[in-house]
């Protein structure tokens, strides 16, 4: 496999990973919104407690858009 092939494979893997992360973040943001709508603050706290700081930061960034 040539350098171009290795590079394009690496880039493709990174794009797929970024897309998967975006879907996960969107899902987490949607889940937090639903928790707030239907369960209030306690439901949001419970859900947020199961998320990593990094996940929460991504969700916060997404929700602030």
URZI-V17358 format. One record per residue. N is the residue number from 1. RES is the residue in one letter. PHI is phi in degrees with one decimal (* if undefined). PSI is psi in degrees with one decimal (* if undefined). OMEGA is omega as a letter, one per 20 degrees, with the letter a starting at -180 (* if undefined). Layout:
BEGIN
N;RES;PHI;PSI;OMEGA + N;RES;PHI;PSI;OMEGA
END
This chain:
BEGIN
1;X;*;130.3;a + 2;X;-79.5;170.8;a + 3;X;-59.9;-39.4;r + 4;X;-63.4;-43.4;r + 5;X;-63.6;-43.3;r + 6;X;-63.0;-43.6;a + 7;X;-63.2;-46.9;a + 8;X;-66.2;-34.8;r + 9;X;-65.6;-42.0;r + 10;X;-65.1;-44.5;r + 11;X;-63.8;-42.9;r + 12;X;-61.1;-41.7;r + 13;X;-63.9;-39.9;r + 14;X;-66.9;-38.0;r + 15;X;-65.2;-44.1;r + 16;X;-62.8;-42.0;r + 17;X;-63.6;-43.2;r + 18;X;-64.6;-40.1;r + 19;X;-64.9;-42.5;r + 20;X;-63.5;-40.2;r + 21;X;-65.0;-39.2;r + 22;X;-63.6;-42.1;r + 23;X;-64.3;-42.7;r + 24;X;-62.4;-45.9;a + 25;X;-62.7;-42.8;r + 26;X;-60.7;-42.9;r + 27;X;-63.2;-41.1;r + 28;X;-66.4;-41.4;r + 29;X;-62.9;-44.3;r + 30;X;-61.9;-40.9;r + 31;X;-63.9;-41.3;r + 32;X;-65.8;-39.4;r + 33;X;-63.4;-45.6;r + 34;X;-63.5;-39.9;r + 35;X;-61.7;-41.4;r + 36;X;-65.7;-40.3;a + 37;X;-67.3;-40.2;a + 38;X;-105.9;-22.6;a + 39;X;-124.8;-7.4;r + 40;X;74.2;-161.6;a + 41;X;-60.4;-40.8;a + 42;X;-61.3;-40.9;r + 43;X;-67.0;-39.2;r + 44;X;-65.7;-44.6;r + 45;X;-59.9;-43.1;a + 46;X;-62.5;-45.9;r + 47;X;-66.5;-44.9;a + 48;X;-63.8;-30.8;a + 49;X;-64.2;-23.8;a + 50;X;-89.7;-1.6;a + 51;X;-102.7;149.9;r + 52;X;-75.5;163.0;r + 53;X;-59.7;-40.1;r + 54;X;-62.5;-43.3;r + 55;X;-61.5;-45.5;a + 56;X;-61.9;-38.8;r + 57;X;-65.4;-41.4;r + 58;X;-64.8;-41.3;r + 59;X;-65.1;-43.5;r + 60;X;-59.9;-43.2;r + 61;X;-62.7;-42.3;a + 62;X;-64.6;-42.8;a + 63;X;-71.2;-23.5;a + 64;X;-82.1;-6.6;r + 65;X;-73.4;*;*
END
